[in-house]
Amino acid sequence: MDKSDWPDSVKHFIPDPEHVNALPMPLRQYIHDLETRCNPAGDVPPIACLRENVQALTVMIDSTRNELQEVCTVWRGRHNST
């Protein structure tokens, strides 16, 4: 989507509470209603955050596992040669 002909205020819009609350009432109400219908329990943001945390922890676990395997290999090499 080419945004070059859009006004700067639209190109740089950030959907945070401050910007949304600055919108005219009909737009604010529309966004509020849309959020309510799409996320009635309000659990989408926490689930997204948890998903990111799981991904980051998985990377950390894999990295730690690889480091541990390297340490074990070195340790075995030192203790098996005696």
N, C-alpha and C positions, 0 to 999 in steps of 0.2 A: 504494500500500500504506500503510495507516494504522498508524503505529508508536506511537501515543499510549498504548496499553496495554502496550507492551513495557517491561521493566525498564530502568533507566538504563544498566546495564552492557552490555546488548545494543544499545541505541540508539546508544551512543557507542563501540562496538567498532571498533578500527582494526586491520586485518589486517597488522600489521607483525610481525617476528620476536619481539619482546618479548611482545606480546600472545598470539601463537599458541603460543609456548613455555610460557605460563602456563596454557594449557588442559589439561584432563585428558588423559592419554596416548591413550585411544581417539580423541578428537577431533584431537589433534596428528597421529596416525598417518593418520587419514582425510584430513586436509588435505594432508599430505605425499604420500600415495598419489594423491590427486586432482591435485595439481600435477605429479607425475611422469607420470601418464597424459595430462594435457592439454598438457604442455610438456616432452616427454622430452628434447629437446636443450637446454633452458634458454635458448632464443633469443628467446622472445616479448618479455621486457622490453627487451633491446637493440634489437629491431626496432621496437618502439613508440617508443622514444627517438629512433631514427634517423628514423622517419616524422615525428615532431614537429620535429626539426631541419630536415628537408627543407622542411616547411611554413613554418617561420620564415625559412629562407634564401630561399625563393621570394618571400615578402613583402618581404624586404630587397632582393632583386634588382629586383623590380617598382618599389619606391620609388626605388632608385638610378637605374633606367632613366628614370623620370619626371623626376627632378631633372636628369639629363643632357640630356634632351630640352628642358627649359626653358632650361638654360644654353646649349645649341646654338642655340635660337631667338633668345635675346637676343644672342648673339655674331654670328649671321648678320645680325640687324637692324642692329647697329652697323657691321658691315663691308660690308654691301651698300649702305648709304646714302652711302658715300664715293665 
